[in-house]
Amino acid sequence: MPPNEPGGRAATAWRSAGIDGASVRVLGAGILLYPVVAMFAPKAMVVLLGTIAFLLLLDPANRRRAFAGLPRSVVMLVAALAAWALVTVVWAPSPPASLNLWARFGAITLCGFFVIASASRLSKADRITLEKALVVAAALFVVLFGVELFTGGFLNRHAIAVWNRLTPWESPPPWPLTVLGRRSVALAVFAWPCALALYRRHSTGWAAAFVVVAAVGVFGQNMSASKVAFVAAMGAFAAAWVWPRYGGFAALAAVVATNLALFTGSPEFVALHRAGTMSIDLPISWQERFYIIDFALGKVAGQPVFGWGFDASRALGQDTPGPFPGNPALPLHPHNLWVQLWLELGLAGVLLGLGLVFALVRTIAARIGDRAAAAAALASLFAYLVIGNISFGVWQNWWLALAWLNAGFLAALIVPGKSAPR
């Protein structure tokens, strides 16, 4: 057979390079869809992750090595956390509801691991293709975000109007001040894979310019968590760039110290605020966080070792009115991932959570030889952790899916097996 005929040596080489592979097309489409889903239906991140995993599963090569190459320590800690969470379902306030949530958590986790494993096996040509996709996605995201920021949600209002016209499900129009909340956290985490792609495909200047534009968008909206997370991510990036081996551990120590200060400071704030002697005038949302954490820590004291059970936060405090109108003392979750782990899974949950983050930081420092890639991975990780420290529940499905998607995109850019930078 002639080399250039279909099925000849040239075609074989073409396929072996991955240029005509199904996996790269699936991941490329997922990257391009991420900004669209983030801007118009953030909760559909679960659908995006599941669709990518399903399409990757159709490739026999991915099925044969479904979870090969994953960091063993990370996999074992996630498995241990899931197993312990399942045990605590027994004494949760509503075991059937907790078991249902646990099943969804497990399915999302398996999809996430599968996407990462599949992405990490791509060829150099495939990685270049996905870098180009990330460059396009970066531009698309900041354009869509900018339009919504300066028009008060024009695109979302019209998208919801079309949705309401075409379906029997009525969705209310977004409130202009909050329309960008979930979108900003998706951007704060996704900015770093995009910056890495721009750095590789173009230059440091283009990557820096994108980070600046993304920062303008994040700081232009009203969700404080995204702003704090973006600053923290820049700090983590700088620490990893200057101090490749230990910068991530320094960032982790800062997160731990901040949370310890938050745990000790919340009861003090609540006491002073109730006494009317609080001299600092904080935003209402910040004040509410202190009250929520103080209440949750009080509950932790009642079950510090074994916790109240997986997803117990949803039930605890619902009958106790909070200090601010319209909210109970604990609205669905403590708005702090460490408090939630301790409240629901006890001391074992906190230790497993800390161990998992430590293992992730260690894996990034030890297995990624590219300094820029390691710094981008740490920045994305700490953006996610800081937002989780302030806003969302640990087990929120779309929030978990967002983490796995970004981890998969980063895995597609990282050449595995290299030693850490010095």
Secondary structure as GFF3:
##gff-version 3
##sequence-region A 1 422
A	DSSP	alpha_helix	9	16	.	.	.	ID=ss1
A	DSSP	alpha_helix	22	40	.	.	.	ID=ss2
A	DSSP	three_ten_helix	42	44	.	.	.	ID=ss3
A	DSSP	alpha_helix	45	57	.	.	.	ID=ss4
A	DSSP	alpha_helix	60	64	.	.	.	ID=ss5
A	DSSP	alpha_helix	72	88	.	.	.	ID=ss6
A	DSSP	three_ten_helix	89	91	.	.	.	ID=ss7
A	DSSP	alpha_helix	95	119	.	.	.	ID=ss8
A	DSSP	alpha_helix	124	151	.	.	.	ID=ss9
A	DSSP	alpha_helix	154	166	.	.	.	ID=ss10
A	DSSP	alpha_helix	181	201	.	.	.	ID=ss11
A	DSSP	alpha_helix	204	220	.	.	.	ID=ss12
A	DSSP	alpha_helix	224	242	.	.	.	ID=ss13
A	DSSP	alpha_helix	247	275	.	.	.	ID=ss14
A	DSSP	alpha_helix	284	302	.	.	.	ID=ss15
A	DSSP	three_ten_helix	312	314	.	.	.	ID=ss16
A	DSSP	alpha_helix	337	367	.	.	.	ID=ss17
A	DSSP	alpha_helix	371	390	.	.	.	ID=ss18
A	DSSP	alpha_helix	397	413	.	.	.	ID=ss19
###
